Amino acid sequence: MDAHRHLHLTSYYLQTALQPDFAGLIRAAKAKKLTTSFDPNSDPDQARNDNVFEVIKETDILFVNEPEAKLLTDQDDVHAACRSLGELCPLVVVKLGANGSIAYRNGKFEAAEGFKVNAVDTTGAGDSFAAGFVHAFLDGADLQRCLTVGNACGALSTLGAGGTTNQPDSEKLDNFLGENSLSAKK
């Protein structure tokens, strides 16, 4: 971990053997001064393992989609779910698919609209969103820019079949942002 700045953990519900170690891995990363993020993804059983909250409490950035946020909090409203999760984690980011994303930090919401694209396959779009968000975050971008970059990466990933075939590099991302959002430019 010494050569890194950030640890992102994901797929909590699929990695059952690793589940007991998730919180410890985040604590170890933070002890090395890394920032951390966590995207538990959806439980295939649509249940909730309450142990996930121990991981959420340790992380700096929580990524969930709207149904996940609602399931984790037993809330019907995404904003109420964000506020509830915000009691556990300093920055909660909710992926809203084609509708963009919202974030909750320090008692305030930030939102960014989604990009209109002709999606081929949404597999991996949430993971691409998180990668874009974290990339912008590590570059020191403000929260609005992080959401916008995340939305762009998620949208671009849907333009090809499979979860990784259309993830953008920096040049493709910059071109897409330049063509699709004047406010997204640095």
GUBA-238521 format. One record per residue (C-alpha): residue in one letter; x, y, z. Coordinates in steps of 0.02 Angstrom, whole numbers, padded with zeros to 5 digits, always signed. Example, Ala and Ser with C-alpha at 12.3 -4.5 7.8 and 13.67 -1.06 7.14 Angstrom:
<nodes>
A+00615-00225+00390 S+00684-00053+00357 
</nodes>
This chain:
<nodes>
M+00000+00000+00000 D+00149+00115+00021 A+00153+00162-00164 H-00033+00201-00175 R-00150+00343-00129 H-00321+00260-00127 L-00405+00093-00090 H-00571+00049-00171 L-00663-00107-00116 T-00814-00179-00204 S-00924-00333-00224 Y-00949-00360-00038 Y-01093-00481-00059 L-01002-00588-00188 Q-00840-00601-00091 T-00908-00697+00058 A-00738-00763+00114 L-00667-00586+00115 Q-00815-00503+00202 P-00742-00516+00378 D-00584-00426+00318 F-00662-00279+00225 A-00665-00159+00374 G-00489-00208+00426 L-00423-00180+00250 I-00496-00005+00251 R-00424+00032+00423 A-00253-00029+00365 A-00263+00082+00211 K-00312+00233+00314 A-00168+00198+00434 K-00054+00216+00282 K-00140+00383+00243 L-00238+00317+00093 T-00411+00379+00056 T-00541+00242+00039 S-00701+00203-00052 F-00824+00060-00044 D-00958+00000-00164 P-01044-00151-00087 N-01145-00183-00246 S-01311-00272-00236 D-01342-00425-00133 P-01398-00559-00258 D-01525-00617-00127 Q-01594-00439-00109 A-01564-00456+00077 R-01451-00354+00187 N-01305-00417+00288 D-01295-00291+00430 N-01107-00323+00443 V-01091-00211+00290 F-01121-00062+00405 E-00955-00094+00492 V-00869-00069+00325 I-00973+00085+00282 K-00923+00165+00449 E-00739+00145+00406 T-00738+00212+00228 D-00718+00389+00163 I-00831+00373+00010 L-00980+00257-00006 F-01046+00217-00180 V-01220+00141-00197 N-01357+00146-00326 E-01532+00205-00282 P-01608+00033-00245 E-01457-00014-00139 A-01469+00148-00040 K-01653+00118-00006 L-01626-00064+00042 L-01483-00022+00161 T-01585+00110+00251 D-01765+00048+00236 Q-01806+00218+00161 D-01921+00248+00012 D-01842+00415-00033 V-01665+00422-00101 H-01627+00587-00013 A-01683+00515+00154 A-01576+00362+00119 C-01425+00475+00084 R-01449+00569+00246 S-01462+00406+00342 L-01304+00335+00262 G-01220+00504+00289 E-01232+00473+00476 L-01110+00328+00449 C-00997+00389+00309 P-00931+00564+00272 L-00970+00558+00085 V-01114+00459+00011 V-01130+00449-00178 V-01286+00377-00258 K-01282+00323-00439 L-01448+00358-00526 G-01409+00280-00695 A-01466+00387-00841 N-01529+00517-00716 G-01353+00556-00656 S-01297+00552-00476 I-01311+00637-00308 A-01192+00654-00163 Y-01218+00697+00019 R-01080+00773+00125 N-01081+00886+00277 G-01271+00896+00278 K-01280+00956+00097 F-01330+00877-00068 E-01243+00898-00234 A-01314+00830-00398 A-01256+00807-00576 E-01364+00763-00724 G-01332+00608-00826 F-01275+00609-01006 K-01395+00557-01144 V-01319+00411-01239 N-01386+00263-01336 A-01337+00127-01214 V-01289-00043-01282 D-01255-00129-01115 T-01261-00057-00939 T-01152-00196-00865 G-01012-00114-00767 A-01077+00064-00784 G-01081+00087-00596 D-00903+00025-00579 S-00847+00142-00718 F-00939+00284-00629 A-00844+00247-00468 A-00678+00239-00560 G-00710+00408-00643 F-00767+00487-00480 V-00614+00424-00386 H-00499+00481-00527 A-00568+00658-00516 F-00567+00652-00326 L-00383+00604-00322 D-00347+00746-00444 G-00420+00867-00316 A-00581+00907-00410 D-00730+00979-00320 L-00880+00869-00286 Q-00979+00932-00437 R-00835+00888-00554 C-00815+00717-00473 L-00999+00679-00503 T-00990+00742-00682 V-00835+00640-00723 G-00914+00487-00641 N-01072+00511-00744 A-00971+00528-00904 C-00871+00370-00869 G-01030+00274-00829 A-01115+00337-00987 L-00965+00297-01097 S-00953+00121-01028 T-01130+00084-01088 L-01085+00115-01269 G-01004-00056-01289 A-01053-00233-01240 G-00979-00302-01081 G-00921-00219-00922 T-00750-00157-00978 T-00744-00144-01167 N-00789+00040-01174 Q-00711+00113-01017 P-00633+00277-01069 D-00453+00330-01058 S-00414+00512-01014 E-00417+00572-01194 K-00585+00490-01233 L-00657+00558-01070 D-00596+00736-01104 N-00665+00730-01282 F-00834+00667-01221 L-00844+00801-01086 G-00793+00935-01208 E-00927+00883-01332 N-01064+00857-01204 S-01046+00981-01062 L-00971+01154-01062 S-00989+01163-00872 A-00890+01002-00851 K-00730+01076-00920 K-00594+01119-00795 
</nodes>
